[in-house]
Amino acid sequence: MGSELFDIAVTFAILAGTIASVLSVLAWHVFQQTPARRVLATLSVLVVIGTVYHVLLLLGPDDGLRAIGLGSVGLEAVKTLMYTAVAALVVVTIVFNRSARGNLE
């Protein structure tokens, strides 16, 4: 495992990610009937994936992944999933922005 500073930083990231996950799901629920619902849903998924990544990072790549039945490739798979979710968020946001501009003109 890493140093104490690393453990504190990852723990803070987990706490912030958990709070962000709850708030993003609540925001999606509140704005479910608006055009921004897809952007908020994608953001919610992205935040949850980031939180899971930081939990696995805190547990340690080997211990955390063995606990859920994944091999050493699992951390890279979660990281890849997180980057894919970021790309999806960018695409959904661009589509939303273009459709919103089309409605304004």
Secondary structure as the mmCIF struct_conf table of DSSP 4:
data_model
#
loop_
_struct_conf.conf_type_id
_struct_conf.id
_struct_conf.beg_label_comp_id
_struct_conf.beg_label_asym_id
_struct_conf.beg_label_seq_id
_struct_conf.end_label_comp_id
_struct_conf.end_label_asym_id
_struct_conf.end_label_seq_id
HELX_RH_AL_P HELX_RH_AL_P1 GLU A 4 VAL A 30
TURN_TY1_P TURN_TY1_P1 PHE A 31 GLN A 33
BEND BEND1 THR A 34 THR A 34
TURN_TY1_P TURN_TY1_P2 PRO A 35 ALA A 36
HELX_RH_AL_P HELX_RH_AL_P2 ARG A 37 LEU A 59
HELX_RH_AL_P HELX_RH_AL_P3 PRO A 61 ALA A 67
TURN_TY1_P TURN_TY1_P3 ILE A 68 GLY A 69
TURN_TY1_P TURN_TY1_P4 SER A 72 VAL A 73
HELX_RH_AL_P HELX_RH_AL_P4 GLY A 74 LEU A 104
#
